[in-house]
Amino acid sequence: MGNHTVNNRQHLTKIIPFVQTGEYYFKKGLKAYRKRDIYKAKKHLQRAIQIEPEDSMFQCQLAVVLTEIGEYTQSNRILLSIIEGIDHEMTECYYFIANNFAHLGLFQEAYKYANQYLDIDPDGEFAEDTEDLLDLLSIETDFVEEEVELQDELIVKQEKAREYLEAGELEKAIYLLKEIIEQYPDFWSAYNNLALAYFYSGEVKKAADILEDVLDKNPGNLHALCNMLVFLYYQRKNKKVKELTKRLESIHPILVEHRYKLGATFGLIGRYDLSYKWLRHLHKQGFQGDETFYYWLSHSAYFTDRIEQAKSAWARVLEENPDKKGSEPWAEGKSKNFNDILDKWLQGDFIEERLYGLYLLSKTNKSILKEDLEGLELHATLEQEFAEYICQISRVRKKDHSPEYIKNGYMTADMLCQFNKNNEHTAEGLYLTWFMIFDQAVIRSYSMGNCTAWAAATEYIWGKYQLSPSSQKEIAYKYGISQATITKYVKLVKELLQ
């Protein structure tokens, strides 16, 4: 008997690394939930669902956890997906949905789902809780039923418009927000979201006009002021950015929502001192924010030299979204003075400096509009074409009519980036060398098709002027091309640089 037990243990020891199934993470999630470690519970349950996405129990438990942390809308999305696509017999979902709607203040929707639960499962596990909820709803809604329906309709539409915005479905968002404004002309939140939708779709003037209209009718609208600051920042209207920042700096809002908005906005424009002031204040008061809140708290803490607080906040970001790993504020290449660096190159005296500035701008992970570049002096046709190209690729347009030499010039810079990721301190000189070569190659109508060879030859020539030059053979091996090819392109580069 004893030997049988030992053998079993040995067998289990061998298979444990391979049985971390959805059930394994589900149990870890439940354990964390019972200990009231809600965010850890959420992480484990999300992992369980990644492994077994069709398990309705895993999905339902995650929805319950999301309710605990106030993510009522996301919880309802999961619950509705269970009823509609995974397990329509999981009747408790109706009660949980009703509960979430009650938290959101959507009493009519709460009534509907609570009654659906009692109709389907009158003796169910949550029948008594549902009746209590209905009693509570009857106390809360002692005003005219028609007004409740109108309020519910407004909130549901606004939430749907927000979903469209987050998903990048801008035309749908614009249509719905216009409909809301027509029905509720004093609902300022819809105007602010409509301005964002227009801004994201490239219609900057329409966006600005809407905000100006809001501020004309409702001068103290903080969301409109913050959105206007962001628009000005991305249009690089530095003087107006400073003026509006100074105005917002003197505001001391009472509402948590407004303090959060200020903190996130200041972080986005690089005023990390002001961002940290508001976000840290909320955090000390016990505010449990979402991923975005901790993202900006981490950045503002890091760039104001509060390293440990930055790391602590970033840990919360990763709990919410593990895919963010590698984009922490201390990641390679990030700088609190990035905008100053960008301005330096975009306003450079030489074409290679301005081309390098445009290339850097294209790597800022934001949609670049033509209006963003209006203040720049783009002297040569090459610069104008390069600027047009980065506007197109930043907005992921399917049709791109840029000349092939522009695409190849950009791709060669990407090649240099790819092969020199760990060469942060010397990369600037390497890029400037390439854009100098690129300018001359276009002027002399050289073929730009072999981007790898141009990149390799550029690095070789640039390296000759450094303290540790590499041989042509070493560079050819690094880039995966023949020695004959690099010899040919090194000769071309030398001709161009003369």
Secondary structure, 3 states (H helix, E strand, C coil): CHHHHHHHHHHHHHHHHHCCCHHHHHHHHHHHHHCCCHHHHHHHHHHHHHHCCCCHHHHHHHHHHHHHCCCHHHHHHHHHHHHHHHCCCCCHHHHHHHHHHHHHCCHHHHHHHHHHHHHHCCCCCCHHHHHHHHHHHHHHCCCCHHHHHHHHHHHHHHHHHHHHHHHCCHHHHHHHHHHHHHHCCCCHHHHHHHHHHHHHCCCHHHHHHHHHHHHHHCCCCHHHHHHHHHHHHHCCCHHHHHHHHHHHHCCCCCCHHHHHHHHHHHHHCCCHHHHHHHHHHHHHCCCCCCHHHHHHHHHHHHCCCCHHHHHHHHHHHHHHCHHHCCCCCCCCCCCCCHHHHHHHHHCCCCHHHHHHHHHHHHCCCCCCCHHHHCCCCCCCHHHHHHHHHHHHHHCCCCCCCCCHHHHHHHHHHHHHHHHCCCCCCCHHHHHHHHHHHHHHHHHCCCCCCCHHHHHHHHHHHHHHCCCCCCCHHHHHHHHCCCHHHHHHHHHHHHHHHC
